Amino acid sequence: MKIEKEKNRDNRMDWILVSEECEKNPDKKAYFTEYEICSEARIPGVLDYNDGNIICGLMQEKNEQGLYTYLIRVKHIEKVYEFDKNKYSTEGYYFKDGLIGELLAIFSFYFQARFYLSATLTGILSSKSLRMRFENKFQYKKPDPAINYEMFTHQERNWSKAEGLKSFLDKVRNLDQKYHQSLIRAFYWYNSAIKEIGVDHQLFYIKMTSSIEALLKFIMIKNDGLEGKLKNLITKKNFTEDESQAINNWLKNRKIGQRFTIFIKTYSDGFWKDGVKEANHCYISKKELNTYTKRIYNARSSYLHEGKPMYISGDIISDFAKEWDLDGNAGMMVDRKIFSEKEKLPRTRWFERITNYCIKNFIKNLK
């Protein structure tokens, strides 16, 4: 009975289920939902995924805020919803922003660009129905391009590029469903984090760290002596059920920081461009990676659990400094507080780029 129930469960992302349903039922009655989305990035071409089941392209050139508008069109098969309890489980799939939220998070991650939902359009205009447009208000602050020049200037992005977004969507679609919940969380937190660039850089660090944390369950590390001793005590029933659960939770969480560093170290291969540069002290080398990943994770934990502010490298609005990983300051004094150079975190640009690179490398290596 249990095996039969599990066969009914499909914990993949919603955009995949909707697209496959259209693919399997080409003769059934269909309808379309359209979404207007905005971005600082101008992306030419048209995404036509799975024979028109998902289409996206530029609809309007930039407005007074500098945002370009794109239209996404998603095909659905009309059907009567039937509740099936067997499709639900404690480990089941859930994403609060639905199909369009999945697509925006994926587009944001893939293109390294910020996307905002501005409107949803449903229905058709006829003698028996109306076409409705629902606006979505979003907060937006125009950034200085120098903060992350790759993100906020026009790069080689294209909706229809060969071996581009469509190939990435295919890769995600074909992954074992055990990865889908964690991946959409990683994409979501990345998308949410980059919207904090130029707004709140401490929240950027919190959210970007969460993007990596979403995948750390797949990073295995060896048990050490302490873990073995505690698990041995638990098996001897020296603790109550609640105490045992508390110990297991502590053991589960105690190595997250270590897995965070291992994840970046493992999947950053190829990211580094070491060598002597002008202002060499403003760049992070591969041999310094452990130092900065531990510093980032510790700063994140201190912010969340103690309310301790972060010391984040400032962005110098100058062309010669646009690729710097760090500012050139040897510490900071503010109010009556001294921040040591050993507390200084990289610029948001560095952490965004290495996180994106590592997660893409992680996905690339999945079978």
VMD Tcl script that draws the C-alpha trace (Angstrom):
set ca {
  {0.00 0.00 0.00}
  {2.83 2.40 0.90}
  {4.59 1.77 -2.44}
  {1.36 2.45 -4.34}
  {0.88 5.77 -2.51}
  {4.42 6.89 -3.26}
  {3.84 6.21 -6.98}
  {1.11 8.86 -6.94}
  {3.42 11.54 -5.58}
  {5.23 13.87 -7.92}
  {7.31 16.40 -5.99}
  {8.76 18.22 -8.97}
  {8.30 21.94 -9.63}
  {4.88 23.14 -10.79}
  {6.07 24.60 -14.11}
  {7.26 21.13 -15.10}
  {3.97 19.44 -14.20}
  {1.94 22.03 -16.12}
  {4.20 21.80 -19.17}
  {4.13 18.01 -19.21}
  {0.35 17.95 -18.89}
  {0.11 20.09 -22.04}
  {2.58 17.80 -23.77}
  {0.58 14.68 -22.92}
  {-2.81 16.17 -23.83}
  {-2.38 18.11 -27.09}
  {-6.03 17.64 -28.11}
  {-7.63 18.77 -24.85}
  {-9.03 22.26 -24.36}
  {-6.38 24.69 -23.18}
  {-6.20 28.20 -21.78}
  {-3.38 30.68 -21.21}
  {-2.21 32.84 -18.33}
  {0.07 35.79 -19.05}
  {2.39 37.67 -16.74}
  {4.13 41.01 -17.14}
  {7.53 41.06 -15.48}
  {10.18 43.81 -15.19}
  {13.96 43.82 -15.06}
  {16.92 46.21 -15.33}
  {18.40 43.83 -17.89}
  {17.49 44.08 -21.57}
  {17.31 40.50 -22.87}
  {16.66 40.02 -26.61}
  {15.19 36.95 -28.28}
  {12.14 34.86 -27.39}
  {11.99 31.87 -25.07}
  {9.79 29.18 -26.64}
  {9.87 26.20 -24.31}
  {8.33 22.81 -24.96}
  {6.56 23.74 -28.20}
  {4.96 26.95 -26.96}
  {3.93 25.80 -23.48}
  {6.05 28.58 -21.97}
  {6.87 31.69 -24.03}
  {8.66 34.84 -22.90}
  {10.00 37.92 -24.66}
  {10.45 41.68 -24.48}
  {7.19 43.63 -24.53}
  {8.26 47.20 -23.71}
  {11.54 49.10 -23.71}
  {12.73 50.66 -20.46}
  {10.45 53.01 -18.56}
  {11.35 56.06 -16.46}
  {12.73 53.78 -13.75}
  {15.00 52.04 -16.23}
  {13.00 48.78 -16.16}
  {12.25 46.68 -19.24}
  {8.93 44.80 -19.41}
  {8.62 41.21 -20.60}
  {5.56 39.07 -21.22}
  {5.40 35.43 -20.09}
  {2.68 33.22 -21.57}
  {1.94 29.85 -19.92}
  {-0.36 27.22 -21.40}
  {-2.64 25.14 -19.15}
  {-4.97 22.23 -19.83}
  {-8.54 22.70 -18.61}
  {-9.50 20.05 -16.08}
  {-11.66 19.40 -13.07}
  {-9.62 19.35 -9.89}
  {-9.87 16.09 -7.98}
  {-8.48 15.85 -4.46}
  {-6.18 12.87 -3.90}
  {-4.80 12.59 -0.37}
  {-2.15 10.13 -1.55}
  {-0.40 12.92 -3.48}
  {0.43 14.70 -0.22}
  {3.17 13.89 2.29}
  {5.23 15.58 5.00}
  {8.14 15.59 2.54}
  {5.96 16.90 -0.29}
  {6.67 19.87 -2.50}
  {5.58 23.40 -1.55}
  {6.46 26.81 -2.99}
  {4.47 29.80 -1.80}
  {4.80 31.88 -4.99}
  {3.43 29.26 -7.35}
  {4.39 28.61 -10.96}
  {5.19 32.23 -11.86}
  {7.33 32.54 -8.74}
  {9.28 29.45 -9.82}
  {9.91 30.90 -13.28}
  {10.99 34.30 -11.94}
  {13.38 32.68 -9.48}
  {14.87 30.47 -12.21}
  {15.18 33.35 -14.71}
  {16.81 35.50 -12.03}
  {19.29 32.80 -11.11}
  {20.14 31.82 -14.66}
  {20.57 35.35 -16.05}
  {21.98 36.88 -12.82}
  {19.38 39.62 -13.14}
  {16.52 40.91 -11.00}
  {12.93 40.22 -12.08}
  {9.74 41.68 -10.61}
  {6.17 40.56 -11.24}
  {4.15 43.62 -12.31}
  {0.84 42.14 -13.53}
  {-1.12 38.92 -14.13}
  {-3.53 38.62 -17.08}
  {-6.23 35.95 -17.27}
  {-9.24 35.09 -19.41}
  {-10.29 36.16 -22.89}
  {-12.61 38.96 -23.95}
  {-15.80 37.57 -25.48}
  {-19.55 37.92 -25.19}
  {-19.42 35.46 -22.29}
  {-16.15 36.32 -20.54}
  {-13.78 39.14 -19.64}
  {-10.05 39.53 -19.84}
  {-8.73 40.68 -16.48}
  {-5.45 42.34 -15.55}
  {-4.30 42.28 -11.92}
  {-1.46 44.66 -11.07}
  {1.20 43.66 -8.58}
  {2.87 46.51 -6.69}
  {6.52 45.91 -5.90}
  {9.19 47.90 -4.11}
  {12.06 49.00 -6.29}
  {15.13 51.15 -5.74}
  {17.30 51.94 -8.73}
  {20.90 50.84 -8.00}
  {24.15 52.42 -9.05}
  {25.58 50.14 -11.78}
  {28.99 50.22 -10.07}
  {27.64 48.06 -7.24}
  {27.51 45.04 -9.55}
  {28.29 46.12 -13.07}
  {27.68 42.65 -14.62}
  {24.19 42.54 -13.16}
  {23.09 46.09 -13.90}
  {24.55 46.56 -17.38}
  {23.70 44.77 -20.62}
  {25.63 41.52 -20.87}
  {25.40 38.63 -23.33}
  {21.96 37.47 -22.25}
  {19.41 36.04 -24.68}
  {16.13 34.19 -24.19}
  {16.68 31.95 -27.21}
  {20.45 31.39 -27.12}
  {21.53 27.89 -28.14}
  {22.59 25.86 -25.09}
  {21.17 28.67 -22.97}
  {18.09 28.97 -20.78}
  {16.17 26.20 -22.56}
  {19.00 23.75 -21.91}
  {19.08 24.84 -18.26}
  {15.33 24.28 -17.94}
  {15.74 20.84 -19.50}
  {18.49 20.02 -17.01}
  {16.34 21.02 -14.04}
  {13.30 19.22 -15.47}
  {15.20 15.94 -15.82}
  {16.67 15.93 -12.32}
  {15.46 13.42 -9.75}
  {12.53 14.93 -7.86}
  {14.46 14.66 -4.58}
  {16.37 17.80 -5.63}
  {13.42 19.96 -6.70}
  {12.30 21.35 -3.34}
  {15.84 22.28 -2.33}
  {16.65 23.80 -5.71}
  {13.58 26.04 -5.83}
  {14.44 27.27 -2.34}
  {17.98 28.02 -3.49}
  {16.68 29.92 -6.55}
  {14.12 31.78 -4.41}
  {16.65 32.95 -1.83}
  {19.08 34.01 -4.55}
  {16.33 36.02 -6.27}
  {15.29 37.54 -2.96}
  {18.88 38.34 -1.99}
  {19.83 40.27 -5.12}
  {16.78 42.50 -4.66}
  {18.51 43.73 -1.49}
  {21.53 45.00 -3.45}
  {21.60 48.75 -2.99}
  {18.87 48.45 -0.34}
  {20.01 46.41 2.68}
  {23.31 44.58 2.28}
  {23.02 42.79 5.62}
  {19.79 41.17 4.48}
  {21.52 40.40 1.18}
  {24.09 38.33 3.10}
  {21.40 36.58 5.17}
  {19.38 35.60 2.10}
  {22.31 34.69 -0.14}
  {23.67 32.42 2.60}
  {20.23 30.77 2.75}
  {20.49 30.11 -0.99}
  {23.47 27.84 -0.35}
  {22.03 26.41 2.88}
  {19.05 25.11 0.91}
  {21.40 22.60 -0.75}
  {23.61 21.59 2.16}
  {21.61 18.43 2.89}
  {23.37 16.97 -0.16}
  {26.85 17.66 1.27}
  {28.03 14.69 3.28}
  {30.78 14.93 5.89}
  {32.27 12.30 8.15}
  {30.98 11.80 11.67}
  {33.48 12.79 14.33}
  {34.09 11.32 17.78}
  {31.64 13.58 19.59}
  {28.77 12.65 17.29}
  {29.47 8.96 17.78}
  {29.56 9.30 21.56}
  {26.28 11.20 21.74}
  {24.48 8.80 19.40}
  {25.76 5.89 21.50}
  {24.30 7.50 24.62}
  {20.96 8.00 22.87}
  {20.77 4.30 21.93}
  {21.28 3.41 25.61}
  {18.10 5.34 26.40}
  {19.77 7.71 28.84}
  {17.54 10.55 27.62}
  {13.85 11.30 27.28}
  {12.33 11.44 23.80}
  {12.43 15.25 23.83}
  {16.05 15.28 25.01}
  {17.04 12.81 22.29}
  {15.33 14.95 19.66}
  {17.13 18.05 20.95}
  {20.50 16.26 20.70}
  {19.75 15.03 17.17}
  {18.76 18.55 16.11}
  {21.96 19.95 17.60}
  {24.05 17.32 15.81}
  {22.25 18.11 12.56}
  {22.93 21.83 12.83}
  {26.41 21.91 14.33}
  {28.13 21.12 11.02}
  {26.11 23.40 8.76}
  {28.86 26.01 8.81}
  {31.40 23.35 7.86}
  {29.21 22.10 5.01}
  {28.74 25.71 3.84}
  {32.51 26.08 3.43}
  {32.85 22.63 1.81}
  {30.08 23.44 -0.69}
  {31.77 26.63 -1.90}
  {35.22 25.03 -1.92}
  {33.95 22.01 -3.90}
  {31.94 23.85 -6.54}
  {34.04 26.99 -7.01}
  {36.60 25.14 -9.12}
  {37.16 27.27 -12.24}
  {35.88 30.47 -10.60}
  {39.27 31.74 -9.58}
  {41.50 34.00 -11.63}
  {44.49 34.27 -9.35}
  {47.51 36.31 -10.27}
  {49.15 39.60 -9.44}
  {46.78 42.55 -9.94}
  {46.85 46.22 -9.19}
  {45.44 46.76 -5.69}
  {46.02 43.04 -5.07}
  {44.89 43.41 -1.45}
  {41.37 44.19 -2.76}
  {40.96 40.72 -4.32}
  {40.24 37.37 -2.69}
  {42.46 34.49 -3.78}
  {41.61 30.80 -3.77}
  {43.85 30.17 -0.76}
  {41.85 32.75 1.24}
  {38.50 31.10 0.50}
  {38.16 29.24 3.81}
  {38.88 32.43 5.74}
  {36.12 34.39 4.02}
  {33.48 31.65 3.91}
  {33.88 31.07 7.66}
  {33.78 34.83 8.23}
  {30.58 35.14 6.19}
  {28.85 32.30 8.01}
  {29.90 33.54 11.44}
  {28.74 37.09 10.62}
  {25.41 35.74 9.41}
  {24.94 33.72 12.62}
  {25.91 36.66 14.86}
  {23.45 38.92 13.03}
  {20.58 36.43 13.37}
  {21.21 35.25 16.93}
  {22.79 38.31 18.59}
  {21.66 41.19 16.40}
  {25.32 42.03 15.77}
  {25.81 44.30 12.72}
  {28.00 43.17 9.83}
  {31.06 44.98 8.56}
  {30.64 44.79 4.78}
  {33.09 46.14 2.21}
  {31.87 49.37 0.69}
  {31.30 49.89 -3.04}
  {33.63 52.44 -4.58}
  {31.80 54.20 -7.40}
  {34.73 54.26 -9.79}
  {35.56 52.31 -12.93}
  {38.98 51.16 -11.67}
  {37.41 49.51 -8.62}
  {34.40 47.83 -10.25}
  {35.94 44.34 -10.07}
  {37.31 44.59 -6.55}
  {36.21 41.87 -4.13}
  {36.98 44.02 -1.06}
  {37.33 47.70 -0.33}
  {40.81 48.90 0.55}
  {40.12 49.83 4.19}
  {42.06 48.16 7.01}
  {39.12 48.21 9.41}
  {36.51 50.79 10.30}
  {35.65 53.12 13.17}
  {32.04 54.25 13.47}
  {30.22 55.83 16.42}
  {32.39 54.46 19.26}
  {32.89 51.03 17.68}
  {36.04 49.65 16.05}
  {35.60 46.95 13.42}
  {38.72 44.88 12.76}
  {39.87 44.10 9.24}
  {39.40 40.44 10.22}
  {35.64 41.08 10.47}
  {35.33 42.62 7.01}
  {33.09 40.82 4.52}
  {33.49 40.94 0.73}
  {31.44 43.22 -1.50}
  {27.99 41.92 -2.39}
  {29.17 41.47 -6.00}
  {31.75 38.85 -4.97}
  {29.36 36.82 -2.83}
  {26.61 36.97 -5.47}
  {28.93 35.80 -8.23}
  {30.57 32.94 -6.35}
  {27.22 31.70 -5.02}
  {25.71 31.70 -8.50}
  {28.77 29.97 -9.96}
  {28.82 27.26 -7.25}
  {25.12 26.43 -7.48}
  {25.28 26.21 -11.27}
  {28.28 23.91 -10.93}
  {26.38 21.83 -8.36}
  {23.46 21.42 -10.78}
  {25.81 20.64 -13.66}
  {27.30 17.76 -11.68}
  {23.95 16.20 -10.75}
  {22.95 13.07 -12.63}
}
mol new
graphics top color blue
foreach p $ca { graphics top sphere $p radius 0.5 }
foreach p [lrange $ca 0 end-1] q [lrange $ca 1 end] { graphics top cylinder $p $q radius 0.2 }
display resetview
